[in-house]
Amino acid sequence: MDNLKFGTSGLRGLVSDLVGWPSYAYATAFLDSVAARAGGERVVLIGRDLRASSPGIAATVANAAAAAGFRAIDCGALPTPALALEGFRRGACAIMVTGSHIPQDRNGLKFYRPDGEISKTDEAAIVAALERVGKEGTVGPDVPATSDSDVVERYRRRYRAAFASTLLAGLRVAVYQQSSVARDLLVELLEGFGARAVPIGRSETFVPIDTEAHRPEDIAFIREAMTCGAFDALVTTDGDADRPLVADATGRILRGDVLGLVTARYLDAAAVVVPVTAGSAIERAGGFRRVLRTRVGSPFVIAGMEEMTRDGAGTVVGFEANGGFLLGSDITLADGTLPALPTRDAMLPILATLASARDGGLTLAALVASLNAGETASGRLPDTPSARSDALLRRLGEAAFRTRFLEPVGTSRSVDTQDGVRIELTAGQTIHFRASGNAPELRCYAEAASATEAETLVDWGLKAAADAIRS
C-alpha cells in the first residue's frame, strides 16, 4: 500500500498493489472521512473503465461501501465525467475505478463528493483515515450492488439539450475507438449531431492513450489512418474519457491546451483557469476578462474556478494541457443551456472544436493557425528522485544561479514558481521545469515559435538539468 500515491488527479499504482485490501481500505477511508461529512443519502456511485482489473476492483469498492453503511450503485463502464454528473444529480458521492491513460498493469481510484472532485485537503483526510482503517485486513464476501444503466444516457442528453442536431452536419470524422470507455458513445453523439462518424481501431485489450505525451505507435496509427483523405478529423479519448484527442485531416494531433482555448472562446467564457503548463496563447488570444494560472492538477484548477466565481468574474471555465475541460458555470448557448460540470470532460472540447471549425468554414489546421498558438515540446529526465529535482528547482528559483544556468539560451523576463520553475525568456520562448507528481522524474516543457525551436530548447533543458543535478 505504501506504493499507492495521490497524483495530479486521483490515487494510482500497480494493479498488484491495489487489488484486494488496499482498494477496500482506501474506499473505506474515503467513505469514513470525506463522504461521511458530505451529508445527504448514504449512497455511493461506482464506475469503471475498460482495463482488465477494473471490474474486480469495483466489486471490492462495493463491498467496502456496504460495510461502511452506504448503498452501492453500480453504474458500469462509463466516462468519468458521466459518473460525476450523476453524482451531482443525485447529491451522492462517487468512486471511479480507472488508471486513466497509464498502462494496463496499473490502475487507480478517483473520488468524488456530491459537489465534485475531492480537494487536496480531502486527500489528506483520506490518508489520515487510512491509518485508522489499517494497512492490512480481510475483504468480506461480495455484496451485490444495485445497478443503474441509464447514467450514460443522462450524460448524452446533457449535450443533446444544449446543441442543435445539425451542429456537425457534413463533417467526416474517424473515431479511434481503441479501449476508450466512451468509444461507442463518441460515435453515437457525433452521428446525432449530423457528422458521418466512422469507427476505427477498436481494441479488446487496453490501449494507454496519453493525450499529452503521445506514444510513437499512436502517432503513427493516427497519421496512417488519415492518409486516405476521407476524413476532416480524427477523435478519441484517454481510457476514462476525461481527456480528448483530436487530429486534423493530415493526422497532426492538436495540442490539448489549444482544444481548451478553442472551446473557451466557443463558449464565450469570461474567465479562464489553467495550469502553468498550458501555452501562453491563452493570454495572447484576448477576449477573456481574466486568466488565472495554477499548479498542475484538476484540484488546483477547480480551486481557481471557485475563486473566480467568488470574485464575480462571470462565466468561468478551466482546462488543462491534456485537453480535459471543466465548466465552473452554467453556459447559455443559442440552442440551450449547458450546466456546470467542474470536472475534466473530453466530450465538450471535441464537440466545440469540431463545431468551431465547421462554423468558420475552416479546416482544423486553419483554425489552429488562426490562433497563433506557437509550438510546444516536452520531455522527461527519468530515474530522478524527487529530492534531486527539488534541489535543482530551489536553485533555479535563485536569480544568480538561474542567470548562469540560462546563459546558453538567453535571459529570463519573468519567473513563475508556483509549480516548479516556469521561465519566460526575453526572446519570447518559455522553458518550464517541474518534478512529476506520479513518478521519480523531472519534466521539462518548452514553448517557442516553431516546433524545431521548442524541441531544441527541451533537449538543451534536459541536458543542462542533468548536468546541474550531477554537479
SEVOFI-823797 format. One record per residue: x, y, z of N, C-alpha, C in turn; residue in one letter. Coordinates in pm, whole numbers, plus 50000, padded with zeros to 5 digits. Layout:
! SEVOFI-823797
XYZXYZXYZA...
This chain:
! SEVOFI-823797
500824987950000500005000050000500855012650000M502105011750048502955023550052503305028549913D503125019949812503445023949675502305031349606N501125031649668499975038649612500055053349650L499905062149552500055076449576498955084349508K498555095449570497695105149504498565113549411F498175114349284498905122549187498165135449158G498225139949034497545152248998496035150548995T495555138148983494115135648984493855121149023S493635118649151493285105249195494455097049247G494115085349299495065075749353495485066249242L496795063349233497255054249128498365045249179R498515033949111499605024749144499495012049062G500405002749086500364989949019499104982149060L498554974748966497394966548997497704957149113V498904951549114499294942149219499314948749357S499484961949360499474969249487498094974349525D497144973549432495824979549453494734969349480L494804957549418493704947949430493594942849574V492384939049611492144933449742492064944049851G492734941649963492614950350078492964965050049W494004968149973494334982349952493174990449893P492514985349789491394992849732490224993249831S490024982449905488974982050009489284992550116Y490524993350158490915002550265490795017050220A491255020150100491155034050053489705038150034Y488875029149981487455032349966486815034650103A487165026250199486635027750334487075041050396T488345044450376488865056950430488145069050369A487865068450240487115079150174485705080150233F485045068750245483655068650293483575072850440L484565069150519484555072350662484955086850690D485605093350594486065107150618485295116950531S485665117750406485085127750315483605125350294V483215113050257481815110150227480935111550351A481445107750466480645108750589480315123250622A481205132550583480965146750609480085153250504R479915146350390479205152450278477705153850305A477175145550394475745146250425474905139850317G473595141050329472685135450231472545120450245G471925114350146471685099950149473015092450144E473115081450219474365073750221474375064250101R474725070449989474795063249862476155066049799V476755056149737477985058249663477825052149524V478105060049423478055055449285479425049949247L479445038949173480705032449137480745030548986I481825035148924482025033448781483405027648754G483665024248629484965018348595485285020348448R486575019048416486995019448276487075005048224D487695003148108487664990048042488934981848061L489824986048148491004977648169490614965048246R491414954448230491034941148278490834940648429A491574948548504491494947748651490354955848710S489704964348630488724973648687487464967048743S486854956948678485654950948737485884945048876P487004938248897487284932349027487494942849134G488214953649099488434964349197487114971249229I486274973149127484964979449150484114970949245A484174957749232483434948949322483944950249466A485244951649481485824953549614485364966749674T485314977249593484844990249639483384989349684V482574981849610481174980049650481064972849785A481934963249809481944956349938482294966050051N483274974750024483674984650124482514994050154A481774997850050480635006850068479575000250157A479274987650130478264980550210478694979550356A479974976550378480474975250515480444988550589A480574999750513480565013050574479145018650590A478155010850550476775015350564476265023850450G476915022850334476475030150215475805020450118F474815025450046474215017449939475015019649812R475575008849759476405009849639475535008449514A475735017649419475045017049290476095015149181I476025004049114476955000649008476515007348878D477285017148833476955024348710477645018348589C478425007748609479055000648499480255008048442G480615004148319481725010548248481195023248182A481765034648217481265047448166482335058148182L482195069448110483155080348125483145085848268P484305089748315484385095948448483475108148459T483435117348360482535128848374481065124848381P480685113648320479295109048330478985104548472A479945098048538479755093948676479655106248767L480545116048744480505128248824479185135648807A478695136348683477425142948655476285136248730L476295122948735475255115648807475355118448957E476585119749006476745123249147476145136749180G476335146649090475715159749110474195158449112F473675150649019472215149349006471605143149131R472275132849183471725125649297472115131849431R473135140449430473675145149557474395134049629G475135125749551475795113949607477295114349581A478035107249665479465105449642479685094849534C480885094749478481175085149371482635081049375A482885068849328484255063749315484385057849174I485355062749099485635057748965486895049348969M486795037048921487955028148912488575030248775V489715036948772490375039748646491835043548668T492645039648575494035044148572494225054548465G493105059448408493155069948307494015065348189S495175071748167495995069148048497175060048078H497345055648202498535047848235498355033248191I499435025548179499355012048121498445002348198P498164991148132497234981048182497644975048316Q498954974748344499394968648470499214978048589D498634989848564498374999648669496895003248670R496435008348781495055012848789494965023348898N493735027648928493605038149028492165040249070G491985049549163490665053449212490545068549208L489415073349156489105087549162487885089249253K487985098649344486945100549445486205113749421F484875113149439484025124949419483095127049537Y483045139349585481995143749675480745146549592R479595148949654478395152349576478545165049493P479465173949535479655186549461480865186149369D481485174549354482575173549258483805166649313G484915168149240486165161549276486605165149417E487285155649480487855158649611489005168549595I489285175749701490365185649703491625179349761S492705186949760493935182249823493745180649974K492915188950033492585187450175491865174350200T490955170750109490245157850119491215146150107D492185147550017493185136850002493905134450134E494275145350201494955144150331494045137350433A492745140450428491795134250521491685119250495A491725115350369491655101050335492885093850387I494055099850367495295093650415495275092350567V494755102650636494645101850782493675090850824A492555089750754491575079350786492125065450758A493025064450662493625051650628494395045850747L494965054650827495685049850945494725043051042E493505048051049492505041951138491995028751079R491855028450946491345016350879492365005150890V493635008750874494694998750879495164994650742G496424990950732497014987250603496934972350574K496384964850667496194950550645494814946550695E494204937150627492884932650668492324922650569G491094918750589490444908950504489194914950442T489054913450312487874918150241486744908150262V485574912950302484444904150329483854898250202G482814890350216482164884150100481524894650010P481384890949882480794900249785479364903949824D479074916949809477714921949833477214927849702V476184922049640475704927249512475304941949522P475684949649422475324963849418474124965849327A473314975749358472214979549269472804985349141T472254981649027472794986848901471904997948846S472535007048771471815017848702472425019348565D471715014948464472245015148327471885027748250S471185037248314470735049248245471665061248263D472765059448336473645070748366474265076448239V474725067948150475345072748025474325080047940V473085075347940472035082047862471795096147917E471825097848046471635111248103472805120448066R473985114848060475165122548016475015126547869Y474535117247787474305120147645473275131347629R472225130747708471165140847698471665154747738R472675155247822473265168147860473685175947736R474295169247639474775175947518473665177847416Y472785168147406471685169547311470755181047348R470665184147478469815195147522470455208747499A471775209047479472495221747467472835225547324A472985215547235473425218247099472385213846997F472365220646884471445217246775471855204046711A470865197046657471135184046595471985185346469S472105197546416472925199846295474305205346329T474705204646454475955210646500477145206946413L477235194346372478405189346298478025184146159L476905188846107476405183745978477465185245870A477685174345797478605174545684480015170545717G480395170145844481765166345879481955151245872L483145147345831483505133245823484565130745931R484245122246028485105120746145485445106146169V486735103246178487185089946219487195089446372A486595079146429486585077446574487515065846608V488665069346663489645059146704489145053346836Y488525041646827487835036146943488765030147048Q489825023447004490745016247093490015010447214Q490435013747335489755008347454489135019447538S488865030847476488215041747548486845037347597S486515040947719485215037347774484085044847702V484445055347626483445063147551483435059547402A484015048447365484205045647222482895044647143R481875038647202480585037847132479805050847148D479875056847264479195069447289479665080347193L480965080747166481515090747074480855089546936L480775077446885480155075346754478695079746756V477975075746860476545079046868476325094246878E477115101046958476945115546972477275122946844L478385119446782478785126246658477725124346550L477235112146537476195109746436474905116946473E474615117946602473415125146645473475139946615G474685145246597474855159346562475145161446414F474915151046333474965152546189476255148746122G477275144646196478545140746135478455126346083A479315123145989479465109145948480635103546028R480335095446127481355090146217481715075946179A482995073446158483455060246116484355054446225V483925043646292484775037746396485965030346337P487145032346396488345025246353489135021046477I490005011146462490985007746565490425003046697G489294995946696488734990846821489654979946877R489864980047008490744970247071490074964047192S490224951047208489684944247325490724943047436E491954947347410492954948647515493204963547539T493614967047659493704981147695494844988147623F494524999947568495505008347499495695021147582V496885023647633497095035147721497295048247643P496195054047600496265066547523496545078247618I497685084747598498025096747674497815108647580D496915117647615496595128747525497575140347535T498565139047620499565149747635500955145247590E501355133247630502645127647588502345115747497A502245118247368501765108147273502815097247249H502375084847252503255073647221503535073347071R504755069747030505075069246886504105060346808P503695049046866502805040046794501415046246772E500965054646865499675061246847499775072146740D500875079446741501095089746638501115083246500I501825071946488501925065146359500575059846314A499805054046407498475048846370497575059946320F497565071146389496675082346352497085088146217I498365089946195498805095346066498455085845952R498645072945975498325063145871496825063045843E496015064145949494565063845932494065075545850A494765086745856494305098845787494875100345647M495755091345606496345092645472495325090145362T494215083745394493205080845291492505093445241C492585104245318491955116745277490455116945288G489885107145359488415106045366487815113345486A488675118845575488155124545699488605138945719F487735146745783488075160345823488815160545956D488595150146037489205149646170489195135346221A490035132846320490015120346396489885124246543L489045116946616488855119746759488955106946840V489385108446964489385097547060489545103547198T489675095147299489885099747436490875090447506T491275094247626492045085147708491105074347764D491605065847851490845054247896489515057247961G489455067748044488205070648115487475082748058D487895087347942487185097647864487045111047935A488085114848009488065128448062489145137047996D489865131247900490855138647822490625135947674R490525146247591490265144247449491535143747365P491425137447251492465138247149491775140947016L492245151246946491695154946816492855156746718V492755150746601493765152346496493115158246373A493895166246298493355172446177493395162846059D493045167545942492915159045824494235152945780A495355158745824496665153245789497155143245893T496425141846003496855133046110497675139846216G497805152946208498545160146311497645162146433R498145158346550497375159246673497405173446727I496215178746756496115192146813496475191746961L497195201747006497545202447147496315203647235R496385197747354495255198347446494915212447489G495935220947511495635234547554495035242747440D495335239047315494695245547202493215241747194V492915228947219491505224847225490775232647333L491425234447448490815241947557490575256447520G491555262547454491405276547412490265278047313L490195269247214489115269747115487765268247184V487685258847279486425256247348486015268247434T486955274047506486655285747590486135297347507A486715299247389486255310047300484895306747241R484695294147207483405289847151482285292247251Y482575290147379481585291947485481485306447532L482345315147477482365329347515482575330947665D483545323547718483845324147861484435337747898A484115342348018484675354948067486005352748138A486125341948212487315339248291487785324948267A489105323248259489695310348227490755307048332V490715294548381491705289848477492485278248414V493805279348413494645269048351495885266748437V496495254948428497755252748499498915259648429P500035260448496501185267448440501755260548316V501405247948293501925240748177501185243948048T500055250948055499315254747934500055265947862A499925266447729500645276247649500215290547673G501095299847642500835314047665499885320147562S499465312247463498495317247365497185321147432A496925315647549495675318647621495615333547654I496745338947701496785353347727496815361447598E497575356747499497685364147373496375364547296R495555354147312494335353147232493365364447261A493395369647382492475380447417491045375447426G490145384447464488735380847471488305375847607G489245372747697488905368447831489145379947928F488215381748020488415392348120489555389048214R489635376148250490705372148341491235358448303R492545356648322493195343648307493965341048435V493675329848501494355326248625495135313448602L496405313348640497235301348628497425294948766R497415281648767497505274148892498595263548883T498775256348991499625244548988498955233848900R499735223648863499245213148774498345203548852V497205200348796496265190948857494875196848864G493875188648833492495193648832492035199248966S492475193949083492035200249208492435214949218P493595218449165494045232449168493255241049070F492955235448953492145242848856490745245248913V490185235148978488845236649038488875247249147I489905247049231490015257349336490115271249274A490835272249162490935285149092489595289649035G488815280148981487505283748930486585288449042M486675281849157485855286049271486235300149315E487525303149312487985316649348487435326949251E487505323849121486975333049019485475335349038M484765324749069483315325949088483005334849208T483735332849318483535341249436483815356049405R484785358349314485155372149278484195378449178D483175370749134482205376049038482785378248900G483625368848854484315370448726483425367548605A482195363248626481315359748514481375344848486G481125340948362481175326748327482625321848336T482815311248413484155306248444484345292248388V485465290148319485815276948269487265274148305V487655261548294489045257848315489425246548222G490685245348195491155233848117492615231248147F493055219248114494435215248140495175213048008E496495211848018497305209947898497005196747829A496375187347901495975174647840494645175547767N494015187247768492765189347695491505187647777G491595181747898490415179947981489795193448015G488485194847993487815207848007486835207448123F486825218348203485975219148322485075231348312L483805229548342482845240648341482545244848484L482935257148518482655262248651481335269548661G480715272348546479445279848541478505273448442S477205275948459476245272348354476545281148233D476475275248114476745282747990475465283047906I475025295047872473845296547786474295297347641T473795288147560474125287547418472885290747336L473075291847206471955295347119470835285047124A471195272447145470205261747138469845255747273D470435260547381470105255247513471165259047614G471045253547732471985256447841472805244147874T474095246247894474995235647934475325237848082L474805229348171475035231348315476505229648353P476885235948462478255234848512478625220248536A479875216848508480415203548534481885205348571L482175208048698483545211248738484435198948756P484545191148651485495180148645485915178648501T487065172448479487565171248341486585163448254R486415168248131485495161948037486135162147899D486035151247826486585150647690485555154147585A484275151847613483255153347510483075167747466M483025177047561482785191047527483865196747436L485155195247466486155200847375486165194347236P485805181647228485705175347096484585181847015I483415182947075482275188847004482525203446970L483035211247067483215225547045484295228346941A485355220346939486425222546841485935219446700T485255208246684484715204846551483695215246507L482835219646599481815229646564482455243046529A483515246946598484195259546568484745259546427S485375248346388485915247546252484785247846149A483735240146174482615239846078481935253446066R481685260046179481015273046176481845283446102D483165282446115484035292246049484405288445907G483915276945859484265272345725485745269445711G486375264845820487815262545823488135247845841L489295243845792489835230845832490355232345975T490565221246043491135222046176492515228346174L493305225246072494635231046062494555246246049A493615251045968493465265545951492955272046079A492075265246150491575270546276492715272346376L493575262246386494715263146479495675274146436V495925275146305496845285446254496345299446287A495035301246289494475314446316494695318946460S495035309546549495225312846690496625317846721L497565315546630498965319246656499415313746790N499185300846809499415294546939500855290346962A501715291746861503085287346877503195272246881G504365267346919504595252946926505175249447062E504875237447107505395232847235506105219447220T506905216147319507565203047326507755199747473A507945187247501508165183147639509045170747642S509665168547755510505156747775510665154147923G511315143347956511455139848097512825133848124R513305136048244514565130248290514195119148386L514195106448339513725095348424514705092248536P514225084348630515065079648741515725091348815D514945101748836515425113448910514605114649038T515155110649151514405111449277513905125649304P512795126649373512205139749398513145148949473S513975143449561514905151849637515865159149543A516325152249439517235158649344516515169049259R515305165449215514515175149138514255187649221S513845185649346513515196949432514725205849456D515895199649471517115207449493517415216349372A517265210749251517505218749131516485229949119L515245227049147514195237249136514425248549236L514905245249355515225255949451516335264849398R517335258949336518445266849281517975275449164R517095269949082516575277748969515725289549018L515205288549139514455299649195515335311149241G516645308749247517605319049287518125326249163E518035339449163518355347349043519765345048992A520755344449082522155343249039522385329848968A521895318949029522075305748965521305305148834F520085310448833519255309948713519925317248597R520555328548624521235336148519522365327948458T523165321448543524265313048491523715301148414R522685294848468522095282948407521565285948267F520905297448252520235300848126521155307148022L522385309848059523275317347970523335312047827E523365298847804523425293847666522185296847582P521025299647646519795301547569519165315347585V519645323447680519075336947693518975341147838G518135351047861517905356247996516425356148027T516105355948155514695354948195514025368648197S512775368848152511955380848159510975379948274R510465367948301509565365848415509715351448462S509385349148590509535335948651508295332848733V507755320748716506615316048793507065303648869D506995304049003507495292949083506395285649160T505125287049119504065280449195504025265449172Q504565260449061504655245949037505905243448956D507025240949024508295240348954508755254548926G509515256048817510005269248777509715271148628V508815280448598508455283648460509095297148426R509935297148323510735308948290510385313748150I509965326248140509755332548011511025339947974E511615336347860512855342547816512585355647741L513575364347739513395377347674513135376147525T513575365147463513355363147320511965357647289A511165355147393509785350647371509535336047397G510595327847410510385313747440510105311847590Q509565300247622509305296647761509895282847789T510535281347903511015268147945510575266048089I510125253948118509485251048247510005237648298H510515237748421510965225448486510055222748607F509615210248622508845206448740509025191548768R508925188148895509005174048934507665167348907A507695155048854506465147648830505755144748961S504425145148958503645141449076503385126549085G503725118948977503395104748973504595095448962N505775100848933506925092248906508215099548946A509295092048971510575098349005511265103848880P510795115048833511355121048712511175136148714E512085142948645511995157248626511445159748487L510465168548476509865171348346510285185048296R510405186048167510795198748104509815201647991C509285213847989508355218347886508925230847821Y508675232547692509145244647624508085249447527A508085262347503507185268647407508005278347323E507805277847191508565286447101507765288646974A508315296346883507615299646759507505287646666A508505278746668508485267146579508685254346659S508245243146602508395230346670509855226846690A510675229746590512115226746600512745234546714T512385247246724512935255646830512505250646968E511245246546981510765241447109511455228347145A511605219447050512265206547076513725208547111E514385217847043515795220747073515935226147215T514985234547256515035240247390514825229447496L513925219947472513725208947565514975200247574V515555196947459516775188747459517865195547541D518035208747520519035216047598518665215747746W517395218047777516965218747916517205205747990G516925194347928517135181547993518615178848018L519445182147919520895180147937521445189448044K521025202148040521505211648138521055207848279A519825202948290519315198848420520085186748473A520355176948383521115165248424522505168948472A523145178148401524485182648441524445189748576D523415198148595523315205548720523025196348837A522235186048815521905176548923523155168548963I523985165248865525205157548894526275165948962R526245179248939527335187748990527195190349140S
